[in-house]
């Protein structure tokens, strides 16, 4: 009986050691990518801080850049870029690409997401569901138009292979509205285009957890 208890104790100790090793690996990955996120944020801020107000854009610490001046982006209900937004993108995107594809960052970026967002309304929708579906179609069309435009810029041609393997268009309809302090939707700010970055921190953490489950 004593021998059996020792076996169970040994198994428990091995399991605890493995869990601790996984925890440390995950912590180390998180620390590395937090430093990378902070440095990338500072580089983007340094590059665009003076331009963001005239573009009607915001840079967030989560590395998202939001274009919020809806009167500059698209006509209501349309997916074609307005001339003002085309000019903004022609200025913004080559500089953005230069930073994120530099030696410091490009191997740690999994995805460059162009996200299209709408408010919850649609003037002649028959229901909330109908409005959501129509806005989904619109937001998807807008992100595809935006992607096609930036990908076609001559100034980013040297990075086109990298962009084609990382750049995606994601229409999200009204699923992520911007809310006011009272909880009501800020319709103007909800209608926006965002550029977001996903690093490979998540995939590395998933790989660590997968290794741990396979070794059990």
C-alpha positions in Angstrom: 0.0 0.0 0.0 2.8 2.3 0.9 4.5 1.6 -2.5 1.3 2.5 -4.3 1.0 5.8 -2.5 4.6 6.6 -3.5 3.8 5.9 -7.1 0.7 8.2 -7.0 2.8 10.9 -5.2 5.5 10.6 -7.9 2.9 11.0 -10.7 1.5 14.0 -8.9 4.9 15.6 -8.6 5.7 15.0 -12.3 2.4 16.5 -13.3 3.0 19.6 -11.1 6.4 20.1 -12.6 5.0 19.9 -16.1 2.3 22.4 -15.3 4.8 24.8 -13.9 7.0 24.4 -17.0 4.1 25.2 -19.2 3.1 28.2 -17.1 6.7 29.6 -17.3 6.8 29.1 -21.1 3.5 30.9 -21.5 4.6 33.7 -19.2 7.9 34.1 -21.2 6.0 34.3 -24.5 3.6 36.8 -23.0 6.4 39.0 -21.7 8.2 38.9 -25.1 5.1 39.9 -27.0 4.1 42.6 -24.6 7.4 44.2 -25.2 7.0 43.8 -28.9 3.5 45.3 -28.7 4.7 48.3 -26.7 7.6 49.0 -29.1 5.4 48.6 -32.2 2.8 51.0 -30.6 5.5 53.6 -30.0 6.8 53.3 -33.6 3.3 53.7 -35.0 2.6 56.6 -32.7 5.8 58.3 -33.7 5.1 57.9 -37.4 1.4 58.9 -37.4 0.7 61.0 -34.4 0.7 64.3 -36.4 -1.5 62.9 -39.1 -4.2 61.1 -37.1 -6.3 64.2 -36.3 -6.6 65.4 -39.9 -7.4 61.8 -41.0 -10.1 61.5 -38.3 -8.2 58.4 -37.0 -7.1 57.0 -33.7 -4.3 54.7 -32.7 -5.0 52.4 -29.7 -2.5 50.6 -27.5 -4.0 47.3 -28.8 -2.3 48.3 -32.2 -5.6 49.0 -33.9 -5.9 52.2 -36.1 -9.5 53.4 -36.5 -10.6 55.7 -39.3 -13.7 57.3 -37.9 -14.7 60.3 -40.0 -17.4 58.6 -41.9 -18.0 61.6 -44.2 -14.5 60.9 -45.6 -14.7 57.1 -46.0 -17.8 56.1 -48.0 -21.1 57.4 -49.1 -23.9 56.1 -47.0 -24.9 52.6 -48.1 -22.1 52.4 -50.7 -18.8 50.5 -50.8 -16.8 52.6 -53.2 -14.0 54.6 -51.6 -14.5 58.3 -51.5 -11.7 60.4 -53.0 -10.7 61.7 -49.5 -10.3 58.2 -48.1 -8.3 57.0 -51.2 -5.9 59.9 -50.6 -5.6 59.1 -46.9 -4.9 55.4 -47.6 -2.3 56.3 -50.2 -0.5 58.3 -47.6 -1.0 56.0 -44.6 -0.6 52.5 -46.0 2.9 52.5 -47.5 4.2 54.0 -44.2 2.3 51.5 -42.2 3.7 48.6 -44.3 7.2 49.9 -44.0 7.0 49.7 -40.2 5.2 46.4 -39.8 7.3 44.6 -42.4 10.6 45.8 -40.9 13.1 43.3 -39.6 11.8 44.1 -36.1 8.3 42.9 -36.6 7.4 41.1 -39.8 8.2 37.6 -38.5 6.0 38.1 -35.5 2.9 39.2 -37.3 0.3 36.6 -38.2 -2.4 38.8 -39.8 -3.1 42.4 -40.9 -6.8 42.7 -40.6 -8.9 45.3 -42.4 -12.1 45.4 -40.5 -15.3 47.1 -41.7 -17.9 48.2 -39.1 -21.4 49.7 -39.4 -23.9 51.0 -37.0 -27.1 49.0 -36.2 -29.4 50.9 -38.5 -30.7 50.3 -42.0 -33.4 52.7 -43.2 -35.8 50.2 -44.9 -34.8 47.0 -43.1 -37.8 44.8 -42.2 -36.2 43.7 -38.9 -33.1 43.9 -36.8 -31.9 40.7 -38.3 -32.5 42.1 -41.8 -30.5 45.2 -40.9 -27.7 43.1 -39.5 -27.4 41.0 -42.7 -27.5 44.0 -45.0 -24.9 45.7 -42.9 -22.8 42.5 -43.0 -22.9 42.6 -46.8 -22.0 46.3 -46.9 -19.1 46.0 -44.4 -17.7 43.0 -46.3 -17.9 44.9 -49.6 -16.2 47.9 -48.1 -13.3 46.0 -46.7 -12.8 44.2 -50.0 -12.7 47.5 -51.8 -10.2 48.9 -49.2 -8.0 45.8 -49.5 -8.0 46.0 -53.3 -7.0 49.6 -53.2 -4.2 49.4 -50.8 -2.8 46.2 -52.3 -2.7 47.9 -55.7 -0.6 50.9 -54.4 2.6 51.0 -56.3 4.5 52.1 -53.2 3.8 48.7 -51.5 4.6 46.5 -54.5 7.9 45.4 -53.0 6.0 43.8 -50.1 3.1 42.4 -52.1 4.0 38.7 -51.5 4.1 39.3 -47.8 0.9 41.3 -47.9 -0.9 38.6 -49.8 -0.1 36.0 -47.1 -1.0 38.3 -44.2 -3.6 40.9 -45.4 -7.3 40.0 -44.9 -10.7 41.8 -45.3 -13.2 41.3 -42.5 -16.7 42.7 -42.6 -18.2 42.7 -39.1 -21.5 44.5 -39.6 -22.7 46.0 -36.3 -21.3 43.3 -34.1 -18.9 45.7 -32.4 -20.6 49.0 -32.0 -19.0 52.0 -30.2 -21.0 52.8 -27.1 -21.5 56.0 -25.3 -21.1 56.3 -21.5 -24.8 55.7 -21.1 -24.7 52.5 -23.0 -26.3 53.8 -26.2 -24.7 53.4 -29.6 -22.5 56.1 -31.0 -23.7 55.6 -34.6 -21.1 57.9 -36.1 -18.1 56.2 -34.5 -19.6 52.8 -35.1 -19.3 53.4 -38.8 -15.6 53.0 -39.2 -12.7 51.1 -40.9 -10.0 49.6 -38.7 -6.5 48.2 -39.4 -5.6 45.6 -36.8 -2.6 43.5 -36.2 -2.5 39.9 -34.8 0.9 38.7 -33.6 1.7 35.0 -33.4 1.7 35.1 -29.6 -1.6 33.2 -29.6 -0.4 30.5 -31.9 2.8 30.0 -29.8 0.8 29.7 -26.6 -1.6 27.2 -28.3 1.4 25.2 -29.4 2.8 25.1 -25.8 -0.6 23.9 -24.5 -0.9 21.3 -27.3 2.6 20.0 -26.5 1.5 19.7 -22.9 -1.7 17.8 -23.7 0.1 15.4 -26.0 2.7 14.5 -23.4 0.1 13.7 -20.8 
